[in-house]
Amino acid sequence: MSILDVKWDPKEKKIARAAFDKAYQREMGDIKAALREQIAKLKDDEMVWSIHNYLSDRRSKVDNKYDYRYSQLLLVFGRLLKEGYLKEEDLFGLSDDKIKLIKSLSSNK
Amino acid sequence: MSILDVKWDPKEKKIARAAFDKAYQREMGDIKAALREQIAKLKDDEMVWSIHNYLSDRRSKVDNKYDYRYSQLLLVFGRLLKEGYLKEEDLFGLSDDKIKLIKSLSSNK
């Protein structure tokens, strides 16, 4: 199966949506924790702009990454699995060939 | 005296620099306090992006406002006085006509 002709049945779409949302929440949780840590250390004026730079960078990556088009989803999941925001168990219930492709995409990048 | 032909003697330049820096520190202090307040209330993921929007907005205003060119300084001081980041006592030692112009610019805008 190529990632270009992958089909998602209704049950898989539900699993994919939940996995996608969970990964997003995990990543946002990381960003919130990092933000709180930076604020706790905030002293110099210029650190305010470092925090702004940090958020700009994370936001642009998040915006770019969380693309819920079915044509992109295996690539997105591969990346999220590699980065640790998606766990293998989140994919449980997807077809074996999809899981295999996601794992292979996750190790390729 | 027009703001176009204003001259700054060395003593005034020193006072102006100190006043400018003090206003900047006050404004950054405000931003830091607002940031800490927002972080204390941080719950939903989307609030992270509200904080980012807040910092983007303040940064662009600060970058635009703190222009230390002598040709701009009376206008800058007028605005900072109006906004409360500059205090009248910070201007002590500048010529009377400069103070008068700054005050008039501060009430005009």
Backbone of each chain as ProteinMPNN parsed JSONL, in Angstrom:
{"seq_chain_A": "MSILDVKWDPKEKKIARAAFDKAYQREMGDIKAALREQIAKLKDDEMVWSIHNYLSDRRSKVDNKYDYRYSQLLLVFGRLLKEGYLKEEDLFGLSDDKIKLIKSLSSNK", "coords_chain_A": {"N_chain_A": [[0.851, -1.206, 0.0], [0.583, 2.168, -0.86], [1.229, 5.443, 0.494], [-0.306, 7.14, -0.872], [-2.639, 5.981, -1.78], [-4.176, 5.288, 0.371], [-6.926, 4.208, 2.315], [-9.436, 5.207, 4.6], [-11.501, 3.73, 6.912], [-14.709, 4.282, 8.564], [-14.442, 3.583, 11.326], [-11.686, 3.645, 11.658], [-11.226, 6.308, 11.111], [-12.256, 7.515, 13.331], [-10.551, 6.564, 15.334], [-8.178, 7.654, 14.393], [-8.701, 10.375, 14.619], [-8.906, 10.646, 17.396], [-6.328, 9.904, 18.168], [-4.808, 11.853, 16.969], [-5.757, 14.153, 18.271], [-4.944, 13.564, 20.865], [-2.169, 13.554, 20.637], [-1.766, 16.226, 19.971], [-2.644, 17.437, 22.333], [-0.712, 16.445, 24.088], [1.604, 17.645, 23.063], [0.962, 20.347, 23.395], [0.815, 20.357, 26.133], [3.493, 19.987, 26.787], [4.505, 22.409, 25.797], [3.2, 24.221, 27.465], [4.312, 23.499, 29.923], [7.008, 24.13, 29.485], [6.761, 26.824, 29.116], [5.823, 27.727, 31.6], [8.069, 27.126, 33.083], [9.973, 28.842, 31.995], [8.838, 31.293, 32.662], [9.006, 31.195, 35.393], [11.673, 31.614, 35.743], [11.99, 34.126, 34.851], [13.593, 37.156, 34.646], [15.412, 39.369, 33.592], [14.543, 41.998, 31.297], [14.889, 41.356, 28.606], [14.424, 38.667, 28.493], [11.733, 38.36, 28.206], [11.34, 38.66, 25.491], [12.702, 36.468, 24.566], [11.011, 34.463, 25.407], [8.816, 35.093, 23.844], [9.929, 34.582, 21.308], [10.343, 31.847, 21.567], [7.666, 30.913, 21.752], [6.696, 31.757, 19.245], [8.17, 30.152, 17.555], [7.384, 27.523, 18.346], [4.661, 27.697, 17.792], [4.575, 28.058, 15.034], [5.643, 25.645, 14.202], [3.749, 23.825, 15.248], [1.406, 24.646, 13.918], [2.088, 24.018, 11.339], [2.487, 21.309, 11.476], [0.214, 19.863, 12.515], [-1.806, 18.709, 10.557], [-4.76, 17.796, 9.495], [-5.534, 16.288, 7.138], [-6.669, 13.552, 5.311], [-5.0, 12.674, 3.338], [-2.554, 13.433, 4.262], [-2.18, 12.298, 6.682], [-0.802, 9.914, 7.43], [1.853, 10.608, 7.182], [1.938, 12.721, 9.0], [1.359, 11.343, 11.366], [3.562, 9.642, 11.413], [5.63, 11.433, 11.892], [4.827, 12.482, 14.372], [4.946, 10.233, 15.942], [7.647, 9.677, 15.916], [8.569, 11.935, 17.252], [7.528, 11.495, 19.702], [5.085, 12.414, 20.587], [2.954, 11.029, 19.775], [1.838, 7.805, 20.67], [2.522, 4.332, 20.237], [0.4, 2.759, 21.074], [-1.762, 4.417, 20.71], [-2.481, 4.054, 18.155], [-3.752, 1.713, 17.921], [-6.093, -0.425, 16.436], [-6.123, 0.646, 13.969], [-5.558, -0.372, 10.547], [-3.203, -3.032, 9.895], [-1.39, -2.497, 7.827], [-1.397, 0.267, 7.682], [-0.357, 0.964, 10.189], [2.159, -0.137, 9.959], [3.213, 1.416, 7.894], [3.192, 3.942, 9.118], [5.02, 3.526, 11.199], [7.281, 3.008, 9.701], [7.582, 5.44, 8.393], [8.087, 6.963, 10.571], [10.614, 6.194, 11.371], [12.122, 6.855, 9.243], [12.463, 9.613, 8.927]], "CA_chain_A": [[0.0, 0.0, 0.0], [1.308, 3.44, -0.874], [0.51, 6.435, 1.302], [-1.178, 7.925, -1.751], [-3.957, 5.375, -2.01], [-4.685, 4.766, 1.631], [-8.353, 4.49, 2.589], [-9.759, 5.182, 6.03], [-12.914, 3.421, 7.142], [-15.248, 5.151, 9.633], [-13.879, 3.212, 12.625], [-10.309, 4.148, 11.654], [-11.252, 7.781, 11.159], [-12.499, 7.867, 14.727], [-9.295, 6.288, 16.051], [-7.179, 8.626, 13.927], [-9.024, 11.69, 15.21], [-8.571, 10.617, 18.818], [-4.866, 9.852, 18.284], [-4.345, 13.182, 16.55], [-6.064, 15.099, 19.355], [-4.127, 13.227, 22.027], [-0.816, 14.033, 20.344], [-1.811, 17.692, 20.076], [-2.701, 17.777, 23.765], [0.601, 16.172, 24.697], [2.555, 18.68, 22.64], [0.582, 21.602, 24.062], [1.208, 20.173, 27.534], [4.942, 20.25, 26.808], [4.723, 23.843, 25.585], [2.765, 24.908, 28.689], [5.296, 23.235, 30.98], [8.214, 24.901, 29.168], [6.407, 28.232, 29.305], [5.805, 27.974, 33.047], [9.459, 27.067, 33.549], [10.635, 30.077, 31.574], [8.275, 32.405, 33.423], [9.523, 31.087, 36.759], [13.061, 32.132, 35.724], [11.962, 35.445, 34.198], [14.146, 38.322, 35.366], [15.761, 40.452, 32.66], [13.549, 42.408, 30.305], [15.071, 40.703, 27.303], [13.895, 37.293, 28.566], [10.353, 38.408, 27.697], [11.375, 38.44, 24.037], [13.097, 35.061, 24.326], [9.781, 33.679, 25.563], [8.031, 35.345, 22.628], [10.571, 33.827, 20.218], [10.055, 30.427, 21.813], [6.267, 30.651, 21.372], [6.564, 31.924, 17.782], [8.765, 28.972, 16.944], [6.522, 26.364, 18.597], [3.378, 27.884, 17.107], [4.727, 27.839, 13.603], [5.818, 24.196, 14.009], [2.464, 23.175, 15.529], [0.495, 24.982, 12.813], [2.556, 23.323, 10.155], [2.51, 19.867, 11.691], [-1.089, 19.231, 12.773], [-2.566, 18.843, 9.317], [-5.662, 16.649, 9.502], [-6.095, 15.837, 5.861], [-6.386, 12.114, 5.246], [-3.858, 12.484, 2.432], [-1.317, 13.769, 4.976], [-2.24, 11.804, 8.051], [0.233, 8.919, 7.751], [3.092, 11.39, 7.354], [1.798, 13.454, 10.263], [1.484, 10.368, 12.45], [4.964, 9.192, 11.43], [6.424, 12.48, 12.549], [4.427, 12.59, 15.782], [5.447, 9.028, 16.623], [9.09, 9.903, 16.065], [8.792, 12.989, 18.256], [7.05, 11.021, 21.011], [3.766, 12.966, 20.952], [2.017, 9.939, 19.508], [2.33, 6.529, 21.193], [2.073, 3.209, 19.398], [-0.919, 2.265, 21.517], [-2.819, 5.308, 20.196], [-2.806, 3.625, 16.791], [-4.435, 0.426, 18.007], [-7.384, -0.421, 15.756], [-5.891, 0.967, 12.546], [-5.144, -1.574, 9.815], [-1.785, -3.337, 10.075], [-0.541, -1.839, 6.821], [-1.255, 1.685, 8.065], [0.568, 1.032, 11.325], [3.494, -0.441, 9.42], [3.66, 2.606, 7.154], [3.455, 5.019, 10.083], [6.287, 3.197, 11.871], [8.39, 3.159, 8.771], [7.757, 6.894, 8.185], [8.618, 7.535, 11.807], [12.049, 5.942, 11.49], [12.789, 7.396, 8.052], [12.741, 11.059, 8.915]], "C_chain_A": [[0.88, 1.248, 0.0], [0.527, 4.452, -0.024], [-0.444, 7.262, 0.439], [-2.563, 7.309, -1.921], [-4.55, 4.744, -0.742], [-6.157, 5.164, 1.832], [-8.602, 4.349, 4.085], [-11.231, 4.822, 6.206], [-13.4, 4.219, 8.365], [-14.66, 4.857, 11.016], [-12.44, 3.759, 12.752], [-10.259, 5.676, 11.743], [-11.437, 8.261, 12.591], [-11.226, 7.686, 15.572], [-8.239, 7.336, 15.698], [-7.427, 10.002, 14.557], [-8.603, 11.747, 16.678], [-7.047, 10.647, 19.019], [-4.264, 11.229, 17.985], [-4.551, 14.187, 17.693], [-5.199, 14.843, 20.585], [-2.69, 13.744, 21.834], [-0.747, 15.558, 20.493], [-1.818, 18.121, 21.548], [-1.371, 17.535, 24.454], [1.601, 17.269, 24.33], [2.241, 20.006, 23.321], [0.942, 21.54, 25.546], [2.695, 20.461, 27.721], [5.217, 21.748, 26.715], [4.333, 24.61, 26.851], [3.784, 24.718, 29.813], [6.557, 24.074, 30.745], [7.976, 26.395, 29.414], [6.423, 28.581, 30.8], [7.222, 28.0, 33.611], [10.199, 28.365, 33.208], [10.132, 31.278, 32.38], [8.813, 32.386, 34.851], [10.934, 31.683, 36.858], [13.136, 33.572, 35.219], [12.52, 36.552, 35.086], [14.362, 39.476, 34.381], [14.643, 40.726, 31.663], [13.66, 41.59, 29.018], [14.558, 39.264, 27.298], [12.439, 37.231, 28.096], [10.354, 38.098, 26.193], [11.882, 37.045, 23.693], [11.873, 34.163, 24.43], [8.893, 33.856, 24.33], [8.612, 34.569, 21.44], [10.27, 32.335, 20.346], [8.63, 30.085, 21.351], [6.051, 30.779, 19.862], [7.052, 30.662, 17.074], [7.863, 27.741, 17.124], [5.204, 26.479, 17.833], [3.498, 27.587, 15.623], [4.917, 26.338, 13.336], [4.491, 23.45, 14.211], [1.485, 23.405, 14.367], [0.823, 24.172, 11.567], [2.35, 21.808, 10.265], [1.124, 19.235, 11.79], [-2.056, 19.463, 11.616], [-3.468, 17.617, 9.218], [-6.336, 16.42, 8.154], [-5.716, 14.368, 5.743], [-5.206, 11.815, 4.327], [-2.516, 12.703, 3.155], [-1.124, 12.978, 6.262], [-1.161, 10.777, 8.397], [1.578, 9.61, 7.981], [3.088, 12.123, 8.695], [2.005, 12.489, 11.434], [2.917, 9.837, 12.559], [5.833, 10.181, 12.189], [6.122, 12.557, 14.043], [4.917, 11.389, 16.595], [6.944, 9.188, 16.895], [9.37, 10.894, 17.197], [8.27, 12.594, 19.638], [5.689, 11.579, 21.428], [2.655, 11.955, 20.672], [2.65, 8.662, 20.05], [1.793, 5.415, 20.302], [0.68, 2.744, 19.782], [-2.064, 3.166, 21.05], [-3.325, 4.833, 18.834], [-3.585, 2.318, 16.765], [-5.833, 0.504, 17.379], [-7.262, 0.026, 14.31], [-5.423, -0.316, 11.853], [-3.627, -1.764, 9.971], [-0.9, -2.605, 9.067], [-0.368, -0.34, 7.125], [-0.225, 1.822, 9.202], [2.018, 0.804, 10.856], [4.069, 0.785, 8.693], [4.017, 3.75, 8.115], [4.791, 4.776, 10.785], [7.467, 3.405, 10.942], [8.654, 4.64, 8.488], [8.397, 7.531, 9.417], [10.123, 7.292, 11.933], [12.821, 6.542, 10.334], [13.287, 8.824, 8.235], [13.899, 11.444, 9.81]], "O_chain_A": [[1.82, 1.35, 0.789], [-0.685, 4.324, 0.149], [-1.287, 7.994, 0.959], [-3.54, 8.015, -2.173], [-5.324, 3.789, -0.806], [-6.561, 6.294, 1.557], [-8.04, 3.473, 4.743], [-12.109, 5.526, 5.707], [-12.588, 4.766, 9.111], [-14.408, 5.78, 11.791], [-12.04, 4.26, 13.802], [-9.367, 6.25, 12.368], [-10.862, 9.266, 13.011], [-10.879, 8.529, 16.4], [-7.513, 7.835, 16.559], [-6.495, 10.693, 14.969], [-8.031, 12.732, 17.145], [-6.542, 11.321, 19.917], [-3.344, 11.691, 18.66], [-3.655, 14.959, 18.033], [-4.774, 15.779, 21.263], [-2.086, 14.295, 22.754], [0.201, 16.101, 21.062], [-1.1, 19.036, 21.949], [-0.95, 18.322, 25.303], [2.346, 17.756, 25.18], [3.147, 20.707, 23.773], [1.327, 22.546, 26.142], [3.098, 21.098, 28.694], [6.045, 22.288, 27.448], [5.036, 25.531, 27.266], [4.081, 25.651, 30.558], [7.107, 24.655, 31.681], [8.866, 27.121, 29.858], [6.972, 29.607, 31.201], [7.535, 28.792, 34.5], [10.945, 28.907, 34.023], [10.907, 32.167, 32.734], [9.048, 33.437, 35.446], [11.338, 32.187, 37.906], [14.214, 34.164, 35.165], [11.974, 36.842, 36.151], [13.589, 40.434, 34.348], [13.911, 39.828, 31.248], [12.657, 41.191, 28.427], [14.288, 38.702, 26.237], [11.968, 36.187, 27.645], [9.491, 37.377, 25.692], [11.532, 36.497, 22.648], [11.71, 33.224, 23.651], [8.297, 32.899, 23.837], [7.869, 33.972, 20.661], [9.981, 31.656, 19.36], [8.417, 29.097, 20.649], [5.306, 29.997, 19.272], [6.432, 30.176, 16.127], [7.611, 27.008, 16.168], [4.695, 25.494, 17.297], [2.631, 26.944, 15.032], [4.401, 25.82, 12.345], [4.153, 22.555, 13.437], [0.827, 22.475, 13.901], [-0.063, 23.71, 10.849], [2.075, 21.128, 9.277], [0.887, 18.178, 11.206], [-2.975, 20.281, 11.684], [-3.001, 16.524, 8.895], [-7.562, 16.367, 8.059], [-4.584, 13.984, 6.037], [-4.5, 10.825, 4.514], [-1.477, 12.215, 2.709], [-0.046, 12.985, 6.856], [-0.659, 10.761, 9.521], [2.338, 9.232, 8.871], [4.083, 12.144, 9.419], [2.741, 12.79, 12.374], [3.42, 9.61, 13.659], [6.661, 9.801, 13.017], [7.026, 12.681, 14.87], [5.255, 11.512, 17.772], [7.428, 8.867, 17.981], [10.292, 10.706, 17.991], [8.538, 13.277, 20.627], [5.193, 11.253, 22.506], [1.571, 12.018, 21.25], [3.855, 8.455, 19.909], [0.734, 5.551, 19.691], [-0.122, 2.378, 18.923], [-3.213, 2.727, 21.001], [-4.436, 5.16, 18.415], [-4.026, 1.872, 15.706], [-6.643, 1.364, 17.728], [-8.176, -0.181, 13.512], [-4.945, -1.24, 12.512], [-2.877, -0.805, 10.153], [0.194, -2.15, 9.4], [0.684, 0.238, 6.852], [0.653, 2.684, 9.165], [2.952, 1.469, 11.304], [5.238, 1.136, 8.854], [5.024, 4.434, 7.933], [5.594, 5.695, 10.947], [8.514, 3.911, 11.343], [9.807, 5.054, 8.357], [9.145, 8.504, 9.318], [10.83, 8.099, 12.537], [14.036, 6.722, 10.422], [14.366, 9.195, 7.773], [14.245, 12.622, 9.9]]}, "seq_chain_B": "MSILDVKWDPKEKKIARAAFDKAYQREMGDIKAALREQIAKLKDDEMVWSIHNYLSDRRSKVDNKYDYRYSQLLLVFGRLLKEGYLKEEDLFGLSDDKIKLIKSLSSNK", "coords_chain_B": {"N_chain_B": [[9.853, 77.248, 19.642], [10.27, 74.653, 17.314], [9.583, 71.138, 16.963], [11.259, 70.239, 15.122], [13.637, 71.648, 15.039], [14.985, 71.24, 17.387], [17.552, 71.263, 19.818], [19.884, 69.292, 21.585], [21.75, 69.506, 24.456], [24.84, 68.19, 25.91], [24.336, 67.576, 28.646], [21.568, 67.392, 28.713], [21.187, 65.303, 26.957], [22.076, 63.183, 28.45], [20.207, 63.12, 30.515], [17.923, 62.622, 29.005], [18.476, 60.104, 27.99], [18.492, 58.576, 30.331], [15.833, 58.93, 31.166], [14.439, 57.786, 29.073], [15.332, 55.119, 29.233], [14.325, 54.461, 31.732], [11.568, 54.614, 31.318], [11.265, 52.561, 29.48], [12.0, 50.376, 31.064], [9.908, 50.484, 32.931], [7.706, 49.939, 31.277], [8.368, 47.367, 30.374], [8.301, 46.088, 32.779], [5.57, 46.169, 33.331], [4.669, 44.502, 31.253], [5.887, 42.104, 31.985], [4.581, 41.607, 34.414], [1.931, 41.314, 33.522], [2.238, 39.079, 31.964], [3.011, 37.113, 33.816], [0.646, 37.007, 35.243], [-1.138, 36.035, 33.318], [-0.015, 33.52, 32.889], [-0.412, 32.345, 35.323], [-3.094, 31.883, 35.207], [-3.282, 30.069, 33.224], [-4.791, 27.506, 31.484], [-6.479, 26.093, 29.392], [-5.38, 24.79, 26.219], [-5.522, 26.623, 24.115], [-5.098, 29.051, 25.298], [-2.408, 29.401, 25.396], [-1.778, 30.37, 22.903], [-3.118, 32.78, 22.995], [-1.528, 34.111, 24.792], [0.772, 34.242, 23.302], [-0.151, 35.893, 21.207], [-0.62, 38.209, 22.673], [2.014, 38.894, 23.478], [3.176, 39.298, 20.956], [1.817, 41.528, 20.086], [2.492, 43.466, 22.067], [5.267, 43.519, 21.714], [5.568, 44.47, 19.117], [4.513, 47.024, 19.424], [6.276, 48.11, 21.333], [8.737, 47.949, 19.961], [8.243, 49.724, 17.932], [7.793, 52.071, 19.278], [9.939, 52.823, 21.045], [12.09, 54.711, 20.015], [15.106, 55.955, 19.737], [16.018, 58.387, 18.413], [17.263, 61.635, 18.137], [15.711, 63.333, 16.678], [13.214, 62.295, 16.96], [12.648, 62.189, 19.593], [11.171, 63.977, 21.251], [8.535, 63.526, 20.486], [8.365, 60.816, 21.115], [8.732, 60.939, 23.882], [6.483, 62.454, 24.542], [4.412, 60.678, 23.978], [5.065, 58.597, 25.734], [4.78, 59.85, 28.162], [2.074, 60.412, 28.177], [1.105, 57.801, 28.247], [1.935, 57.05, 30.694], [4.316, 55.779, 31.228], [6.481, 57.35, 31.33], [7.468, 59.77, 33.701], [6.732, 63.069, 34.863], [8.778, 64.041, 36.506], [10.995, 62.7, 35.578], [11.901, 64.184, 33.543], [13.131, 66.349, 34.517], [15.539, 68.892, 34.377], [15.778, 69.089, 31.698], [15.469, 71.581, 29.089], [13.117, 74.276, 29.551], [11.457, 74.79, 27.352], [11.527, 72.407, 25.956], [10.32, 70.646, 27.775], [7.815, 71.799, 27.874], [6.931, 71.385, 25.243], [6.918, 68.566, 25.172], [4.945, 68.02, 27.052], [2.788, 69.211, 25.803], [2.625, 67.655, 23.485], [1.994, 65.298, 24.682], [-0.601, 65.653, 25.558], [-1.924, 66.095, 23.26], [-2.188, 63.819, 21.643]], "CA_chain_B": [[10.711, 76.173, 19.143], [9.57, 73.529, 16.663], [10.264, 69.888, 17.304], [12.219, 69.924, 14.059], [14.957, 72.274, 15.22], [15.377, 71.125, 18.776], [18.958, 70.866, 20.039], [20.093, 68.639, 22.887], [23.134, 69.644, 24.915], [25.303, 66.918, 26.507], [23.667, 67.297, 29.925], [20.196, 66.975, 28.366], [21.24, 63.971, 26.331], [22.222, 62.219, 29.541], [18.886, 63.053, 31.184], [16.987, 61.993, 28.068], [18.789, 58.662, 27.929], [18.038, 57.955, 31.584], [14.36, 58.945, 31.165], [14.042, 56.804, 28.06], [15.587, 53.773, 29.785], [13.412, 54.238, 32.855], [10.24, 54.343, 30.737], [11.332, 51.217, 28.892], [11.958, 49.403, 32.178], [8.541, 50.468, 33.486], [6.805, 49.228, 30.364], [8.714, 45.937, 30.403], [7.799, 45.599, 34.07], [4.135, 45.941, 33.104], [4.501, 43.32, 30.388], [6.245, 40.923, 32.785], [3.508, 41.369, 35.392], [0.766, 40.792, 32.786], [2.61, 37.735, 31.511], [2.924, 36.223, 34.993], [-0.777, 36.872, 35.56], [-1.734, 35.14, 32.321], [0.507, 32.158, 33.097], [-1.054, 31.818, 36.528], [-4.46, 31.458, 34.829], [-3.177, 29.21, 32.04], [-5.379, 26.157, 31.536], [-6.731, 25.564, 28.044], [-4.301, 24.88, 25.235], [-5.607, 27.812, 23.256], [-4.6, 30.218, 26.039], [-0.993, 29.569, 25.037], [-1.709, 31.243, 21.718], [-3.511, 34.14, 23.401], [-0.326, 34.722, 25.385], [1.653, 34.569, 22.173], [-0.704, 37.082, 20.54], [-0.379, 39.344, 23.564], [3.431, 39.277, 23.385], [3.428, 39.822, 19.596], [1.258, 42.874, 20.05], [3.316, 44.359, 22.895], [6.598, 43.642, 21.128], [5.526, 45.342, 17.953], [4.328, 48.396, 19.91], [7.526, 48.544, 21.987], [9.751, 48.153, 18.91], [7.857, 50.894, 17.177], [7.732, 53.259, 20.137], [11.212, 53.239, 21.664], [12.952, 55.154, 18.925], [15.968, 56.962, 20.363], [16.669, 59.363, 17.533], [16.952, 62.944, 18.731], [14.64, 63.948, 15.882], [11.937, 61.684, 17.333], [12.597, 62.0, 21.033], [10.084, 64.721, 21.907], [7.305, 62.777, 20.192], [8.42, 59.581, 21.908], [8.501, 61.304, 25.286], [5.079, 62.871, 24.662], [3.595, 59.46, 24.011], [5.35, 57.838, 26.972], [4.207, 60.61, 29.283], [0.635, 60.159, 28.098], [0.827, 56.412, 28.633], [2.302, 56.864, 32.106], [5.609, 55.105, 31.407], [7.398, 58.429, 31.666], [6.919, 60.668, 34.718], [7.239, 64.435, 34.68], [10.042, 64.265, 37.223], [12.11, 62.126, 34.806], [12.321, 65.19, 32.559], [13.771, 67.436, 35.251], [16.877, 69.172, 33.882], [15.66, 69.47, 30.283], [15.075, 72.994, 28.955], [11.679, 74.496, 29.751], [10.684, 74.68, 26.103], [11.386, 70.976, 25.634], [9.312, 70.072, 28.682], [6.525, 72.335, 27.428], [6.563, 70.659, 24.02], [6.605, 67.165, 25.515], [3.624, 68.008, 27.701], [1.743, 69.52, 24.823], [2.498, 66.458, 22.634], [1.37, 64.236, 25.474], [-2.053, 65.852, 25.671], [-2.498, 66.165, 21.9], [-2.415, 62.525, 20.957]], "C_chain_B": [[9.865, 75.072, 18.497], [10.294, 72.242, 17.029], [11.302, 69.521, 16.242], [13.593, 70.524, 14.296], [15.428, 72.236, 16.671], [16.839, 70.653, 18.889], [19.089, 70.3, 21.451], [21.541, 68.856, 23.307], [23.532, 68.366, 25.665], [24.601, 66.568, 27.826], [22.239, 66.782, 29.665], [20.172, 65.581, 27.74], [21.322, 62.883, 27.401], [20.877, 62.011, 30.262], [17.88, 62.311, 30.305], [17.211, 60.488, 28.011], [18.254, 57.943, 29.165], [16.514, 57.863, 31.622], [13.816, 57.877, 30.219], [14.185, 55.383, 28.623], [14.619, 53.447, 30.918], [12.012, 53.893, 32.338], [10.198, 52.93, 30.161], [11.247, 50.155, 29.983], [10.57, 49.327, 32.795], [7.596, 49.683, 32.587], [7.099, 47.726, 30.367], [8.243, 45.31, 31.722], [6.305, 45.287, 33.994], [3.896, 44.657, 32.309], [4.808, 42.051, 31.181], [5.139, 40.588, 33.78], [2.281, 40.761, 34.696], [1.007, 39.351, 32.337], [2.495, 36.739, 32.674], [1.458, 35.96, 35.366], [-1.458, 35.896, 34.587], [-1.272, 33.696, 32.519], [-0.156, 31.533, 34.323], [-2.457, 31.276, 36.216], [-4.467, 30.419, 33.7], [-3.775, 27.82, 32.26], [-5.494, 25.591, 30.116], [-5.523, 25.754, 27.121], [-4.324, 26.201, 24.473], [-5.126, 29.083, 23.958], [-3.111, 30.462, 25.776], [-0.874, 30.535, 23.862], [-2.225, 32.658, 22.031], [-2.311, 34.858, 24.018], [0.654, 35.11, 24.277], [1.161, 35.819, 21.439], [-0.446, 38.336, 21.373], [1.076, 39.827, 23.432], [3.768, 39.853, 22.003], [2.986, 41.277, 19.515], [2.129, 43.853, 20.845], [4.694, 44.575, 22.265], [6.585, 44.596, 19.947], [5.331, 46.8, 18.388], [5.619, 48.939, 20.544], [8.596, 48.846, 20.933], [9.502, 49.448, 18.157], [8.033, 52.179, 17.991], [9.087, 53.753, 20.629], [12.267, 53.547, 20.604], [13.83, 56.285, 19.474], [16.738, 57.782, 19.323], [16.281, 60.72, 18.069], [15.834, 63.656, 17.972], [13.252, 63.443, 16.314], [11.636, 61.808, 18.819], [11.467, 62.767, 21.729], [8.737, 64.021, 21.685], [7.225, 61.508, 21.033], [8.101, 59.893, 23.37], [7.045, 61.746, 25.513], [4.176, 61.652, 24.807], [3.795, 58.682, 25.324], [4.782, 58.532, 28.206], [2.691, 60.373, 29.333], [0.283, 58.765, 28.618], [1.219, 56.106, 30.075], [3.631, 56.141, 32.327], [6.715, 56.109, 31.716], [6.706, 59.316, 32.687], [7.504, 62.057, 34.489], [8.588, 64.651, 35.353], [11.249, 63.658, 36.488], [12.708, 63.171, 33.856], [13.083, 66.348, 33.199], [15.21, 67.634, 34.77], [16.88, 69.452, 32.383], [15.215, 70.93, 30.223], [13.551, 73.122, 29.087], [10.882, 74.325, 28.463], [10.514, 73.212, 25.671], [10.286, 70.354, 26.496], [7.909, 70.515, 28.247], [6.033, 71.586, 26.177], [6.161, 69.214, 24.313], [5.217, 67.084, 26.138], [2.514, 68.268, 26.699], [1.534, 68.329, 23.874], [1.773, 65.342, 23.379], [-0.148, 64.417, 25.589], [-2.734, 65.875, 24.304], [-2.972, 64.828, 21.372], [-3.633, 61.777, 21.451]], "O_chain_B": [[8.872, 74.621, 19.067], [11.479, 72.26, 17.365], [12.114, 68.617, 16.435], [14.599, 69.995, 13.823], [16.179, 73.104, 17.115], [17.286, 69.771, 18.155], [18.463, 70.792, 22.39], [22.46, 68.441, 22.601], [22.673, 67.556, 26.014], [24.308, 65.401, 28.086], [21.776, 65.851, 30.323], [19.254, 64.793, 27.969], [20.723, 61.815, 27.275], [20.479, 60.886, 30.567], [17.097, 61.49, 30.782], [16.263, 59.704, 27.986], [17.656, 56.871, 29.077], [15.96, 56.852, 32.053], [12.862, 57.167, 30.535], [13.277, 54.559, 28.503], [14.155, 52.315, 31.05], [11.355, 52.991, 32.858], [9.221, 52.202, 30.334], [10.525, 49.167, 29.851], [10.1, 48.244, 33.143], [6.795, 48.875, 33.056], [6.177, 46.911, 30.362], [7.84, 44.148, 31.762], [5.839, 44.277, 34.522], [3.037, 43.844, 32.65], [4.096, 41.052, 31.073], [4.8, 39.419, 33.967], [1.67, 39.822, 35.205], [0.097, 38.523, 32.334], [1.941, 35.652, 32.514], [1.085, 34.851, 35.749], [-2.249, 35.046, 34.994], [-2.051, 32.761, 32.336], [-0.426, 30.332, 34.347], [-2.941, 30.347, 36.864], [-5.526, 29.954, 33.279], [-3.317, 27.062, 33.115], [-4.713, 24.733, 29.704], [-4.769, 26.72, 27.226], [-3.285, 26.812, 24.222], [-4.788, 30.071, 23.305], [-2.62, 31.582, 25.915], [0.004, 31.397, 23.828], [-1.806, 33.623, 21.392], [-2.103, 36.051, 23.799], [1.278, 36.17, 24.32], [1.954, 36.694, 21.091], [-0.099, 39.39, 20.839], [1.329, 41.024, 23.292], [4.559, 40.791, 21.898], [3.676, 42.132, 18.96], [2.463, 44.934, 20.358], [5.221, 45.687, 22.283], [7.481, 45.427, 19.795], [5.913, 47.707, 17.794], [5.997, 50.088, 20.313], [9.275, 49.87, 21.004], [10.433, 50.167, 17.795], [8.376, 53.231, 17.452], [9.353, 54.955, 20.631], [13.183, 52.768, 20.344], [13.372, 57.413, 19.655], [17.967, 57.853, 19.363], [15.123, 60.95, 18.417], [15.106, 64.472, 18.537], [12.242, 64.098, 16.057], [10.512, 61.562, 19.257], [10.875, 62.268, 22.685], [7.911, 63.941, 22.594], [6.178, 61.168, 21.584], [7.306, 59.203, 24.008], [6.454, 61.446, 26.55], [3.288, 61.617, 25.659], [2.845, 58.186, 25.93], [4.362, 57.883, 29.165], [2.116, 60.163, 30.401], [-0.702, 58.581, 29.332], [0.886, 55.05, 30.613], [4.033, 55.913, 33.468], [7.748, 55.761, 32.289], [5.511, 59.589, 32.572], [8.619, 62.203, 33.99], [9.441, 65.364, 34.827], [12.389, 64.049, 36.739], [13.856, 63.058, 33.426], [13.612, 67.216, 32.505], [16.003, 66.693, 34.75], [17.852, 69.986, 31.849], [14.654, 71.454, 31.185], [12.806, 72.194, 28.773], [9.776, 73.785, 28.474], [9.492, 72.835, 25.098], [9.429, 69.626, 25.995], [6.959, 69.732, 28.248], [4.865, 71.209, 26.083], [5.183, 68.708, 23.764], [4.419, 66.207, 25.805], [1.454, 67.643, 26.734], [0.401, 68.026, 23.501], [1.039, 64.55, 22.787], [-0.886, 63.438, 25.704], [-3.947, 65.701, 24.196], [-4.022, 64.725, 20.737], [-3.93, 60.688, 20.96]]}, "name": "protein", "num_of_chains": 2, "seq": "MSILDVKWDPKEKKIARAAFDKAYQREMGDIKAALREQIAKLKDDEMVWSIHNYLSDRRSKVDNKYDYRYSQLLLVFGRLLKEGYLKEEDLFGLSDDKIKLIKSLSSNKMSILDVKWDPKEKKIARAAFDKAYQREMGDIKAALREQIAKLKDDEMVWSIHNYLSDRRSKVDNKYDYRYSQLLLVFGRLLKEGYLKEEDLFGLSDDKIKLIKSLSSNK"}
